């Protein structure tokens, strides 16, 4: 044992003795069953693996042995070795409708996992995969973290790296996702698997752009998490400056996607490309080759983690005729980084103290200069007004969410949760159908607009060609100079390095070339958007077919069909979704106004040479926030035993 692991051993407990005992247990009946693939993988009984499970159970050997025994059985049940070999051909569709990626490492070498729940399109995701298949994809990714990414990071760092840094971007998280019954089941399954089978693998979770609608999801996830896991979570609102600063404290800018305030753009100028790319030590060919030739159980030890760097240093020394140097000592360990990472700032700084959770004050302290400068006083008064408006609207918003949770519980008890869950796919088909109609119409409008622009550009080009021909032949159809300027204005850079003098021919040639470039560019846009329109049309036809098939399947159903019995639930959900989306839009608008108002105050103070006053009260949405403020009581109702008619007829 080594490092921070020693600090987890309770007083009076002989950690080495506990480790030896658990090692003895998993070598026998508590280990992988004989003849299973798991029995042939030494790492599954390695010190690193055993210590993780001991820490998760506070060094209680009996509980850790039970946990490990179930883990080995679970790996066999899900056929993990086969999943690791599965290419998952649907991955591109999964990433499209459920954006997530492992991208780069933080300042202490931990792999960075990024997820964007706000961009999830659950109905469409479930049309290209199944919940079971999605879970298998997540299981395989979690196991690859243990067998590939963490070892690769350890080899590059020269130190055991056994935890990740996780970023969850909730920007745009809609009511429809947090209330989707299948999404709810998948999330609960994933949380349980991570807790039970991959303990002590998460170093830090930073949640950004958290809307209050996240309360619904948090209300049923929170009961599944232990206090140690909750303590690793920092949550921020929509103030980019605050959460970007928090991320950049932990991650170098070249490793953090530009989408989140870093400098990394993996493909061209597309900031989202980092979510599709593979970047990190696990993508380095030499590292992958080294992992294929070295035992994982040795690599995940202090000595084993240094072997790759030592090998390279020895090879370098041999080529230069020098003595090999020892691997350099690390300046900081992941545990030391956690000791002063985001969320560890003192309460008097902007770090989610009690102030971030208290109701907002409508008053704002006026600075001394405000008494002398009416403009500054008016600006500060505007900030106070917006803070008050935001607080009142947020209270209404939270009441709306709480009301939904109460209604969800009541309707679930009346109808039966299995009925609602079984009907989800039917109502998803209707949702996708409506989305496809809207997206096709929007794309058609774009194509029509570009074609209109192209027709105008072609007419302008014809007019310019006619005028140019007249100029060259001495005819009278040439345009006046101001008409040429209006027809084909030149950009500032178009004339760089060109001395026109009185050369009218060259000037007209440049303007005609500009008109030709416009036509060419618009033709390209037309072709691109038309191809996208064909794609949208195919999606529309597919959605129509699925919707018609769903209708046909339930056309002859009786009153006790799950679709009919669940109709009140989905109608209530639709009504609440409209209300919540409207409130979220208003809150977002107020946040933007508030940021602008604060910038105005800061600008006026700067003009007066006045330092910013003590931190003013800010809406909770703008600071690091407390997870307690997201708790809604009763968010996870008890299990019911109701069976729908569909199940009874199976």
Number of C-alpha atoms within 10 A of each C-alpha: 13 10 11 12 15 13 10 15 17 13 8 6 11 11 19 12 11 18 18 13 15 27 20 14 18 20 13 12 12 19 24 25 17 11 8 14 16 21 16 12 14 13 20 20 22 17 18 20 19 21 24 18 25 27 19 21 17 13 22 16 20 15 15 21 23 14 18 26 18 17 19 21 17 14 18 17 9 14 15 18 14 11 16 16 9 12 9 15 8 13 14 12 15 21 15 16 19 20 20 22 18 24 22 25 23 22 17 23 29 28 29 23 19 21 19 21 21 22 19 24 18 18 23 21 18 19 15 14 14 12 14 10 14 18 17 19 19 15 22 19 17 17 18 14 21 19 16 19 25 23 30 30 26 26 26 21 22 24 26 28 26 23 22 24 23 20 21 19 21 23 17 16 22 21 23 21 21 20 18 17 19 21 19 16 12 15 17 15 13 14 15 15 18 16 17 15 21 20 18 20 19 17 19 21 20 20 22 26 21 24 21 20 25 19 25 23 22 19 18 20 17 20 11 14 13 11 10 10 17 13 12 14 18 24 21 28 22 21 17 15 10 17 25 17 13 19 21 18 16 20 22 17 18 13 21 24 21 19 15 19 16 17 15 21 20 18 12 7 10 11 16 16 17 24 23 17 14 16 19 20 25 23 14 13 10 12 18 16 10 14 19 11 8 13 14 21 19 18 24 27 20 17 12 21 24 22 21 23 17 19 13 12 18 17 14 15 14 12 9 10 9 12 11 16 11 11 16 11 9 10 7 11 18 21 15 12 16 16 12 12 16 22 22 13 14 10 13 10 10 17 23 23 18 10 19 22 19 13 16 19 14 18 15 17 14 17 17 11 16 19 11 10 14 11 14 22 18 14 20 24 20 19 25 24 16 20 23 20 15 25 21 14 16 22 11 13 21 17 13 17 22 20 13 20 22 17 15 21 18 14 17 21 16 12 20 21 21 20 23 24 18 19 20 19 18 20 18 20 24 19 15 23 23 16 16 21 17 14 17 21 15 14 18 19 13 17 21 15 13 19 18 13 17 20 15 13 22 18 14 19 23 15 16 24 18 14 21 21 13 15 17 10 11 10 11 9 14 20 18 10 11 10 11 18 13 10 18 21 15 16 9 7 7 12 12 8 7 9 9 11 8 8 9 12 13 14 17 21 14 17 22 23 15 18 23 18 14 19 21 15 11 19 18 12 17 20 14 12 18 19 13 16 21 14 13 21 19 14 19 21 15 15 23 19 14 19 21 14 14 17 14 11 11 14 9 9 13 12 10 13 18 26 23 15 20 24 15 14 16 17 11 14 19 14 10 18 18 12 15 22 18 13 17 21 11 14 21 16 12 17 20 12 15 22 15 13 19 16 14 17 23 19 15 20 19 12 9 12 10 14 9 13 12 8 10 14 18 22 24 24 23 22 22 27 27 21 18 11 13 21 19 20 14 15 22 18 15 10 10 13 10 15 14 19 15 16 13 7 6 5
